[in-house]
Amino acid sequence: MDLACGAGQNAVYLAERGWSVVAIDFSPVALERAASLAASRNVPVHRAELGALPADWSGVLLVEADLESAPLPAASFDLILCFQYLDREAFGRIESTLRRGGYLVYETFAESQKAHAEGPHDPSHLLRTGELRAAFPRLEVFFYRECETPRAVASLLARRPM
Ligand SMILES: C[S@@+](CC[C@H](N)C(=O)[O-])C[C@H]1O[C@@H](n2cnc3c(N)ncnc32)[C@H](O)[C@@H]1O
């Protein structure tokens, strides 16, 4: 599952490598761009409601939903990506939607991005020091970093224990 998938480059990348991907965004424009990208790479593309996901599909399944309120299905995904999106209230739901043994890859902007001209400067969109590492207490952390350049980001690879 790719959370806040935007134009779909990560979802399509995974689908090209054989994953069946749910790509969620609340922007119809972003989802339309993701659909075009998938079609241009010959990746099958489908649409669904979050509450009525099919049991099986190939390619990318586009879902229009607001992640601030969307009830993510419990223990349903082997891999979750979240890039350049931060909603602290969703951390618990993201953790719970991983299957046992499933992986979370999360990377988004950190507070020191404020020193850069580009990117978000609103604190609600910026991770505090150490915040991402501690955000998913039920997961085992395999990799964590905070870096300042070329963009200030924190990155996490973690797994839900078996
Ligand atoms: C900076 S883009 C990142 C897109 C993609 N993850 C990437 O790394 O290229 C942020 C995306 O989050 C989406 N977004 C923001 N708030 C959202 C929400 N509450 N629910 C779902 N999507 C949201 C936006 O529509 C946008 O596509």
The ligand as a Tripos MOL2 file, in Angstrom:
@<TRIPOS>MOLECULE
LIG
   27    29     1     0     0
SMALL
NO_CHARGES

@<TRIPOS>ATOM
      1 C1          4.2190   15.8180   -1.4210 C.3       1 LIG1
      2 S1          3.0280   14.7330   -2.1400 S.3       1 LIG1
      3 C2          3.8940   13.1860   -2.0170 C.3       1 LIG1
      4 C3          3.4300   12.2040   -3.0430 C.3       1 LIG1
      5 C4          4.2010   10.8630   -3.0680 C.3       1 LIG1
      6 N1          4.0620   10.1280   -1.8300 N.3       1 LIG1
      7 C5          5.6590   11.1000   -3.4040 C.2       1 LIG1
      8 O1          6.5160   10.8970   -2.5490 O.co2     1 LIG1
      9 O2          5.9250   11.5290   -4.5330 O.co2     1 LIG1
     10 C6          1.8070   14.5720   -0.8580 C.3       1 LIG1
     11 C7          0.5580   13.8450   -1.2980 C.3       1 LIG1
     12 O3         -0.2520   13.6720   -0.1490 O.3       1 LIG1
     13 C8         -1.6070   13.7950   -0.5460 C.3       1 LIG1
     14 N2         -2.3880   14.0780    0.6640 N.ar      1 LIG1
     15 C9         -2.2650   15.1430    1.4840 C.ar      1 LIG1
     16 N3         -3.1360   15.0650    2.4950 N.ar      1 LIG1
     17 C10        -3.8380   13.9040    2.3210 C.ar      1 LIG1
     18 C11        -4.8840   13.2570    3.0390 C.ar      1 LIG1
     19 N4         -5.3940   13.7910    4.1460 N.pl3     1 LIG1
     20 N5         -5.3560   12.0830    2.5840 N.ar      1 LIG1
     21 C12        -4.8430   11.5260    1.4500 C.ar      1 LIG1
     22 N6         -3.8510   12.0990    0.7190 N.ar      1 LIG1
     23 C13        -3.3490   13.2710    1.1500 C.ar      1 LIG1
     24 C14        -1.5780   14.9160   -1.5710 C.3       1 LIG1
     25 O4         -2.7130   14.9000   -2.4060 O.3       1 LIG1
     26 C15        -0.2810   14.6140   -2.3210 C.3       1 LIG1
     27 O5         -0.5280   13.7890   -3.4410 O.3       1 LIG1
@<TRIPOS>BOND
     1     1     2 1
     2     2     3 1
     3     2    10 1
     4     3     4 1
     5     4     5 1
     6     5     6 1
     7     5     7 1
     8     7     8 2
     9     7     9 1
    10    10    11 1
    11    11    12 1
    12    11    26 1
    13    12    13 1
    14    13    14 1
    15    13    24 1
    16    14    15 ar
    17    14    23 ar
    18    15    16 ar
    19    16    17 ar
    20    17    18 ar
    21    17    23 ar
    22    18    19 1
    23    18    20 ar
    24    20    21 ar
    25    21    22 ar
    26    22    23 ar
    27    24    25 1
    28    24    26 1
    29    26    27 1
@<TRIPOS>SUBSTRUCTURE
     1 LIG1         1 GROUP 0 **** ****
